[in-house]
Amino acid sequence: MDLRFTFELRNNPYKNESGSEYEIWSRISLSFNDELLFEQEWNLLPVVEWYYRVRYNLEKEIPINNPDDLSIAELRSLLFDNIENYSIDDYLHKLEDYFSNHTFTLSGTFLPTFYIGLNNKRIGEVSYFENGNYIVHNFMMTDFLKHLECEINTVLLEWKNSGFYTDEAYGLVYDIQEKHNVKIV
């Protein structure tokens, strides 16, 4: 039951375009065991920012009753499709906060939105909607988080010592470190 992100530095295909010096281009993959959920060449920094923004929230359970044991993705669709049935602002705020901290996607791509969190049995879950179906995979959350942090540190250290390094991108890495009170590279 392994959910894994992997990163491989790449030469930025847009390196001659304005703003590319603020990017760390990488092949980004997410897999469950041997099944590749997605692979995309993209700027790594949004993934790094996402991880440090949500890492402590990923171990929080969904704040609603789930007697039918629906996936996180199914619950999100069900709740927001029927939002008019709920009138308690605090409840809606909790749900909005939960889903904003348990969603992964790469803006500007055609990837599905992945919902990552603990299900009601306190087991890690990644779920998403694709080709008319909800797909669910269970995994060990603590292993996922440890592995992801290690992957981020490894690829950023590799980047820092590579020909892809730019001071501009390092400035963004530094901002992430300061904002989330972490030491990355």
Summary of the structure (lengths in Angstrom):
residues: 185
radius of gyration: 17.6
end to end distance: 29.5
largest distance: 54.8
contacts: 512
relative contact order: 0.20
helix: 41%
strand: 25%
